[in-house]
Each structure stands twice: as structure tokens, then as C-alpha cells.
Amino acid sequence: MPENKLELFITYKCNNDCVFCIQKDNRQKHKDLSAFKDSRDVFNTLSFYAQKGYKYINFLGGEPFIEDNFVDILQTAKKLNFTTALATNGFYLADKNIAQKALPLIDELVISIYGHNQKLFAKLSQNKQLYANLVKALKNVGIYFKGRLLKANCVINLYNYKDLLNIIKFINKNNIKEVNFTSMEILDHNKPYAVSFGSIKPVIKKVIEYGHKNKMIVRFAEVPFCLLGDDYYLADELFTMDRDIYDYNMKKEKPGRLKRKIKKCCGCNLDMICPGIDTEYLGLFGEIL
Ligand SMILES: C[S@@+](CC[C@H](N)C(=O)[O-])C[C@H]1O[C@@H](n2cnc3c(N)ncnc32)[C@H](O)[C@@H]1O
């Protein structure tokens, strides 16, 4: 049965300015936009969707924790029996007070981890304080998070692809046993950070081996399945197909990334299940994988 899922933008504000960020344009366009006016507005909106039958809510951003009333929003969602999910850069969870209040209200927590040291985090997030805060946040997550899913998401790009093995080691060291490596969605502003599938292929192999050895769940999102070879079953899309995602702000079903097949797909034994390759990627790198 598909799980009725609601995706809700809380804010477009963010404490970081990630060079690859998918929301960069929205953040510039709606700089000061928060989704809710006050707690009454939160309650009314969430109860409207609870009555419509939505049982799962994914809070999108920007950075959800940048909103002062985010803990209240989570509390309201739990009162209405929603399963709560969100992705965060972790910055604000370094604060024990926030972590202690917020983490028990989250069922599915995704932490963006696209580096393994201060230098890489600072370069990609353009926030020199992020790494130090994240390290503290991960300790707090270990103590206060009691939800059903804890996962890291690493956006693969030109500046971190050589370090994917170090990144998965960092994630494991911080007791996160599930990780998605997501191929960067290419937009006009982040083209200089795009990396070809051919370059990441040898690193992916090592990451998969490390994941197996360390009993981690490792998945790859938005890559052509053939890139994973015999490990194609680790393609994230095979686990997420059955979702009915409604974007509250766009007032429609959320569109996926635009993909197409290439000549090489013809005769590939994964052709039936693989969604193909991003058209933006093909525009940049051509059909050479
Ligand atoms: C836009 S962020 C907002 C939530 C939060 N501030 C964070 O950093 O996780 C939501 C997710 O999108 C991912 N993301 C950002 N830019 C992306 C891109 N160009 N392609 C694919 N995923 C991207 C992030 O890693 C994160 O997991």
C-alpha cells in the first residue's frame, strides 16, 4: 500500500550556503519566507491534512531548525499522529536543549553529511562552524533520537567524490548505519561542481565493500543502475517507488528529476527497472558514462 506522504516547506532560510544546493534559487527568491504565520496557522494547516488522510509529513527547507517555532511544529504534528520526517544539516542540534526537545519528536531523521573533516564541510557549506557543530549534534542524536530511521545523505560532487570512502567511515564512526549517496542534481549554478559517473564508479565499489563489511545499509540515488554493476539492487529508487508525495506548497504531486535512456541502455538487462539518466547530466557530459 502506498503511504500517503505530505511534503511541506517550513522555510527557505538556511544557515549554510551549500555550493551545490538544490534550493539555492528558491532561497534567494523567498529569502524570508516561513511556511506558518503563528502556532494557530501550524495547527490549522496540519489538521487540515490529517483530516485528508495524510499520515506522514516530511518537513522540507531551507533548514527546518532555523525556525524558532520548529519544536512547536513537531509537537503539533505528533499530537495529530503524523509520522514525522526531515532532513537537516545538524547545525542547531549541537545545542543540547534543542536536541533534547526536538529529537524525540522525529520518526525519520536524515542528516546531510557530505564531508568528513572541517576543510571539506567548510568548502561545500560555506559555513566554517558547521563541522564543529555537526560533531556535537551527532553525539546528541546518539543520545536523544529514538525514531524508526536514522540516515545520512551525502550529495556526490566534484569536491567530495574522491573522499566517499572517508565520508562513509566518518558516518559509521558516528553510529549512523544507513546512508544514501545521492548524485547531485545539476542546475545552472552548480555545474562547476558536477562530476561524471565514470569518475565516481571506482570509488563507489570501495564504498559498497566497506558498507557490506561494516553491516551498513548503503544506497545510491539518482544514478543509472548499471553504474552499480552487480550491486544494482542498492539503487535507492527500488525502495522508494510506491510513494504518493504531495507538495503542499506546489499544490501538486512532486515531480521527479527528468531522465531519459541512452543508446547504451538498449539491450542492457537493467533497462526495464532503471529510470535512465538525468537530462541535465547528459547535456553536460554527453552519453559517455
Ligand atoms: C535542500 S536540503 C534542506 C534540508 C537541510 N537544510 C539539509 O541540509 O539537509 C535537503 C536535501 O537535499 C540535498 N541536496 C541539496 N542539494 C542537492 C542537489 N543539488 N542534488 C541532490 N540533493 C541535494 C541535501 O543534501 C539534503 O539532504
The ligand as an SDF file (V2000), in Angstrom:
LIG
                    3D

 27 29  0  0  0  0  0  0  0  0999 V2000
   17.9940   21.2750    0.3540 C   0  0  0  0  0  0  0  0  0  0  0  0
   18.4010   20.3280    1.7700 S   0  0  0  0  0  0  0  0  0  0  0  0
   17.4120   21.1120    3.0000 C   0  0  0  0  0  0  0  0  0  0  0  0
   17.4730   20.4310    4.3410 C   0  0  0  0  0  0  0  0  0  0  0  0
   18.6640   20.7610    5.2180 C   0  0  0  0  0  0  0  0  0  0  0  0
   18.9840   22.1390    5.2820 N   0  0  0  0  0  0  0  0  0  0  0  0
   19.8780   19.9240    4.8310 C   0  0  0  0  0  0  0  0  0  0  0  0
   20.9510   20.4960    4.5710 O   0  0  0  0  0  0  0  0  0  0  0  0
   19.7540   18.6920    4.8620 O   0  0  0  0  0  0  0  0  0  0  0  0
   17.5070   18.8060    1.5220 C   0  0  0  0  0  0  0  0  0  0  0  0
   18.3420   17.6730    0.9580 C   0  0  0  0  0  0  0  0  0  0  0  0
   18.6980   17.9780   -0.3720 O   0  0  0  0  0  0  0  0  0  0  0  0
   20.0190   17.5380   -0.5880 C   0  0  0  0  0  0  0  0  0  0  0  0
   20.5520   18.3140   -1.7180 N   0  0  0  0  0  0  0  0  0  0  0  0
   20.9640   19.5880   -1.7210 C   0  0  0  0  0  0  0  0  0  0  0  0
   21.3630   19.9610   -2.9420 N   0  0  0  0  0  0  0  0  0  0  0  0
   21.2180   18.8860   -3.7480 C   0  0  0  0  0  0  0  0  0  0  0  0
   21.4670   18.6360   -5.1310 C   0  0  0  0  0  0  0  0  0  0  0  0
   21.9450   19.5780   -5.9330 N   0  0  0  0  0  0  0  0  0  0  0  0
   21.1860   17.4110   -5.6170 N   0  0  0  0  0  0  0  0  0  0  0  0
   20.6920   16.4320   -4.8170 C   0  0  0  0  0  0  0  0  0  0  0  0
   20.4190   16.6060   -3.4980 N   0  0  0  0  0  0  0  0  0  0  0  0
   20.6820   17.8140   -2.9750 C   0  0  0  0  0  0  0  0  0  0  0  0
   20.7000   17.8010    0.7520 C   0  0  0  0  0  0  0  0  0  0  0  0
   21.8580   17.0660    0.9590 O   0  0  0  0  0  0  0  0  0  0  0  0
   19.6090   17.3980    1.7160 C   0  0  0  0  0  0  0  0  0  0  0  0
   19.7000   16.0240    2.0560 O   0  0  0  0  0  0  0  0  0  0  0  0
  1  2  1  0
  2  3  1  0
  2 10  1  0
  3  4  1  0
  4  5  1  0
  5  6  1  0
  5  7  1  0
  7  8  2  0
  7  9  1  0
 10 11  1  0
 11 12  1  0
 11 26  1  0
 12 13  1  0
 13 14  1  0
 13 24  1  0
 14 15  1  0
 14 23  1  0
 15 16  2  0
 16 17  1  0
 17 18  1  0
 17 23  2  0
 18 19  1  0
 18 20  2  0
 20 21  1  0
 21 22  2  0
 22 23  1  0
 24 25  1  0
 24 26  1  0
 26 27  1  0
M  CHG  2   2   1   9  -1
M  END
$$$$
